[in-house]
Structure formats: structure tokens, C-alpha cells
Amino acid sequence: MHIVLGAYLLSGAPGYRQAGVHRYAQHLLRGIAGVAARHPEAYFTALISPAVAPQDLLTTDARLTVLPASRSTERPLSRILVEQTETPRVLRERRADLYHGLGFVAPLRAPCPTVVTVFDLSFITQPRAHKRMNRIYLSLFTRRSCRRAARVIAISEWTRRDVVQHLGVAPEKVVAIPLGVDHDHFKPQPPEAVAAFKVQHGIGDQAIFYLGSLEPRKNLPRLIEAFSVLNAQSSFSHLQLFVGGSLAWKYDDIFTRIRRLGLEERVRLIGRVSDEDLPKWYSACAVMAYPSLYEGFGLPPLEAMACGAPVVTSNVTSLPEVVGEAGITVDPTDVRALAEALHRVLSDDALRAALRAKSLARAAQFTWQQTAERTVACYLDAVK
């Protein structure tokens, strides 16, 4: 059985490598290579952009081969053309038995059964958080791809319910397969390394860390408002907020809020954080804050928990099912509740220690190998 995976959302751009869709494609391919020996009846081909080095996949398994597209798929229009015109030809030539689109869509004229992974439906449920052309494309192609697919993989139970409700896909066709954590990379860092990192970056003992793109649905203006509430209290004279992540869109309000509240010296926008440094940031902060308004899963808080960071996040969409009882969840629209949750963690050493232990135990339940195994099982079910 020949299974072809459309991994066109893998990117060679450094700023994109922390995006959930990139992490998913990269680790799923590695995971499938790792479990392929248990499925001798199957072999796999990954279709990628020529801008991505095959060695980035870190796999030498002969049952997973890599085939670059004829053109770069880094730009959306180019990727759409490759997906919808070149990919069907490749599937016919390679005699594919199944195609898995790793990012929302599959070729609408695929000559074989398809599986599609959906990360979230924010382009439907949160339309103002998306650029117009992205919203139109995803709404049209995701709906058609999912309705034609033999199976749809949702990355959380929340997203599974959204797919059924908003796309009109039969519930029995949609399976929730959570994402994983690279535990070799995301783990508590040695105390001496954390201490040196804190000195290098000027990180104090009352540091709050956020990681994610700077865009409306990440809810950063309210996080800054909550930070301002804490900053006004004398017990938080050394309070800091480090905001990691690349500029996305509609981010002007973030800068405006910082200036209006006079927080230029306390809120530091550190831009893109390298993969190498990310576990150090998670290990160095007193608390990781992630008050997103909408997520299909929520990798940053999970990866933070794998490093032992206490997490304060939202009580909406998929985030409660990711953090479980190991994190503190609050209404992301309630600035006061967010400030109170951060206050509890920052002011209570025993609570922080308890949350760190719970974070590690919770994160251990999510692995990319498990994601890969369940995905291959989905393939086998789809071609029965």
C-alpha cells in the first residue's frame, strides 16, 4: 500500500519553523518513519517544497521517501497550484493508494482516497482574525476537501466538533488525534544553564513569558492590561513580560497598549525565539501566559509544560483539553481574572512548584510517536 503525504507546509523559513503546521508535518513524518517497520504492508512518500532540505526530516527509513515539488511551495499561490495541478499527476504516476493532505486541503481531483488534517476553523469562526484572501481560500477548499475525504483528522476534540458542525462532515469520518511534544528537546534545563541564561537576557524572578504570533486572536492587548494591573502593585516591583513571536497582522494595538500604559521598560518584545533557546525561556520564566481567544490545539503551552513551566491559559476552545488540571485556565476576555491567576502563580512558591510537577506529568502524555501511530491506524481504516 502506497501512502503519499502532502507536506507542502513544511518551510525553510526560520520564522515559520515554530508554527504548529510546520512542527506537525516535520514530527509526523519523523514519527511515521519510526513506526513504519510495524507496517510492512505500507510504504510512504512525502511531497515537500524544494526549499526544504530533506535532511531536515532526519529520517533514513527506506519506506519513507521524499519527493520535492517542481517549484517552491513557500508562497500560498504557488502551493495551491502545486497541490491542485501537479499533485494529482504525481499520485497517478506513483500509483498512490491514499493521499494525506497535512494542512487543511487535498487535491480536489485526487485519483485515490484522501485524508485531510484540519488544525482549526478560525477562518470560519473568527473571520476578522484572517486576511480576506486566506479566509476565502481556506473556507472554500477546506470544506470541499473534508467532504470528499475518506477520513478527516482533527488535532483536538474541540476541532473535531467544529469540523462536524461547521463543515457538515459525517461524525464517523472525523477522528481526533492530538499533537505531541519532542521530549528530547523540550525538557527542564539544567539549573546552571538557566541561571546563566537569565543573566544573559536580564530575566528576573518575576518573569512572565508569552510565545506565539502577534495577531488579534492571541489576545495580547488583554495580557498587557493584566500585566499593568500587577505592575501597579508594590509586591511586583521586578515584574517583567517577555513577548516572543513574529509579527503577523493587526498588531498595532499591542504597541499602542504598551505605550499608553507606560510599560516600555517592563514589556519586552523579543521577536522570534530560536528553537535552541525556547526550552531555556520556558525553564527560566516564573509562568508562561497564553490567553488565546481561539486555538485548534495549543502547542506553546504544552511545550512549556514539558519544560516544567507553570501555565496560565484560556478556558475556551481546545486549551483546557491540552493543559488538563495541570494548568490554570481563565476567561480570556476577563482582564481581572487573568491578572488574579498570574498573581497567584507569581506570589505562591508552593503553587508554582506544584504546577511545575503537574506540567511535567501532563506533557508526558503527549508524544509524536503516539500521533504517528494513530495516524497510520487512520490510514489503514480509510482504505478498508
Secondary structure, DSSP 8 states (H G I E B T S, - for coil): -EEEEE-TT----GGGTTSHHHHHHHHHHHHHHHHGGG-TT-EEEEEE-TTS-GGGG----TTEEEEE-SS--SSHHHHHHIIIIIHHHHHHHTT-SEEEESSS---TT-SS-EEEEE---HHHHSGGGS-HHHHHHHHHHHHHHHHH-SEEEESSHHHHHHHHHHH---GGGEEE----B-TTTSS---HHHHHHHHHHHT--TTEEEEES-BSGGG-HHHHHHHHHHHHTSGGGTT-EEEEES-B-SS-HHHHHHHHHTT-TTTEEEEE---TTTHHHHHHH-SEEEE--S--SS-HHHHHHHHTT--EEEESSTTHHHHHGGGSEEE-TT-HHHHHHHHHHHHH-HHHHHHHHHHHHHHHTT-BHHHHHHHHHHHHHHHT-
